[in-house]
């Protein structure tokens, strides 16, 4: 029987794609680049890829878990895209809460001054200094004489010299990587082009990509850009990407192409905007977590799903051309080194940016993104660990949870008298709420705890004096925004199940810090600096976080929000070969503790299930009780 093909149209974008019969609607969306939420990567466990079918017939997978949709949603024709297969011409509608768009992507960072020492430089050779013929060996001798360094020409440069015209009148500019006292010449141009020397510093995150366009001659950040990592279509967390690379035919190649396409799109946009030729991009540095680094360079990440997976701490250095990244044909890509399967080059970038490894003061660094990293140390020693604290704070397992996109509630206050909430929403002043992002969820927990709605066990109390607490389909729930004030025309609530998931996540995060402090042998009173990296540190209310116990209180510490420490670390290594060496030194020295096999973790995790947590980690609560 011949294969049957059907057209799928996605609304409201109008994108259409022809697919084989039995293709899931999520797979169809991936083929056409339709941005639809899929935290679990299509396994049918997160319930975030909700769609409705306006026209046509579909079949539902027998693995579909109906508990992921409410009775009202089912009656209104909602489906999960990953569990819904095409058996007819279909028109699918993606509701507001399932769309990926308009996210706050952090590009700003606290960047310390760096001595300019880039790997890649340009050197102009005046016409009067050039030999009679522009042959390889005479050119090498000329450059050696002028700059007192040994010189090597790449094979491509040697072959290109015969094609250069006008060099005897205009001179030539050579582009070279300087390694110790050796110049590796990768390009020769006619005339003085030494002012056109640019580089890219890139942060490749699980969710988004941030990029700096940098003048390598003076270190100026010419412009910044950011975009969703196009791998989001294949799953929102690291394990879903690993699974996709392993499970799907050609999955690794698709994931690599997706992130390279993201980088190239940003590069084309930012260079065009600033009238810079892509061919003048002469150096690229990338900081990303271990999984992202593997996927960028095309290394199979499957073994990273195992707890004792070996991870090289050597930086990956590869030609941009071999990865498909657009730049000068001889441009190299330097990826900051990884430490373990979930502490990668992005964490090394955070350490470089903070300067904690260059200080005698004891510091704690926390980056709570899709995956959470904790680092404690000072000059001479560093201890690190990671935890899966991020998913709930990014909306996984939360009824109205969502990423920090337009329409997300980012901050919440609750009136102590009537228990009604006031809130701020990401977007312009006309934007109505569609859900709650991580910073809003942490605020909500803190406010619910502070007003007595939540007890120290994380249980919602029935408070008869307010209609804000009510019985819902999943037990007691708190009404954050009534339907008439929302953009989705439904009540936005926080349920007991939501609180349970949030408490679980905050307990994992707090326990990770507590275990590492126990290994090091320090108390909260001995910490001099607390560095909060990423959007977590910029947008989250620190007081709310310590109120519920996302991390301990450090009463004597200076709190520093680093911003995007990953892209800042990438920038530092772009401008300084010494910073690259420092990055390698940091990775080599760092001790990593795997919490999945550490007996102390369960003890600390159990204690952190209380709000806020163990009393010695929260001195202000201890003093308030006394």
Secondary structure as UniProt FT lines:
FT   STRAND          5..11
FT   TURN            12..14
FT   STRAND          15..20
FT   TURN            21..22
FT   HELIX           25..32
FT   TURN            39..40
FT   STRAND          50..55
FT   STRAND          58..60
FT   TURN            62..63
FT   HELIX           66..68
FT   HELIX           71..75
FT   TURN            76..77
FT   STRAND          78..80
FT   HELIX           81..83
FT   STRAND          84..86
FT   STRAND          90..93
FT   HELIX           96..98
FT   STRAND          120..125
FT   HELIX           127..129
FT   HELIX           136..147
FT   STRAND          150..153
FT   HELIX           155..160
FT   HELIX           161..163
FT   HELIX           167..170
FT   STRAND          172..179
FT   TURN            180..181
FT   STRAND          182..190
FT   TURN            194..195
FT   STRAND          198..204
FT   STRAND          208..215
FT   TURN            216..218
FT   STRAND          221..228
FT   HELIX           230..234
FT   HELIX           238..247
FT   TURN            249..250
FT   HELIX           251..273
FT   TURN            274..275
FT   HELIX           278..280
FT   STRAND          281..288
FT   HELIX           290..297
FT   HELIX           302..305
FT   TURN            307..308
FT   STRAND          316..319
FT   HELIX           320..323
FT   TURN            329..330
FT   STRAND          332..335
FT   HELIX           345..354
FT   HELIX           356..358
FT   STRAND          363..368
FT   STRAND          372..378
FT   TURN            379..380
FT   STRAND          381..387
FT   HELIX           390..393
FT   TURN            394..397
FT   TURN            399..400
FT   TURN            406..407
FT   STRAND          408..414
FT   TURN            416..418
FT   STRAND          421..425
FT   TURN            429..430
FT   STRAND          435..436
FT   HELIX           438..450
FT   TURN            451..452
FT   TURN            456..457
FT   TURN            464..465
FT   TURN            467..468
FT   STRAND          469..472
FT   TURN            473..474
FT   STRAND          475..481
FT   HELIX           483..485
FT   STRAND          492..495
FT   HELIX           496..520
FT   HELIX           524..526
FT   STRAND          529..533
FT   HELIX           534..539
FT   HELIX           542..548
FT   TURN            555..556
FT   STRAND          558..563
FT   HELIX           565..575
FT   HELIX           577..589
FT   STRAND          591..592
FT   HELIX           595..597
FT   HELIX           599..607
FT   TURN            608..609
FT   HELIX           615..617
FT   HELIX           619..625
//
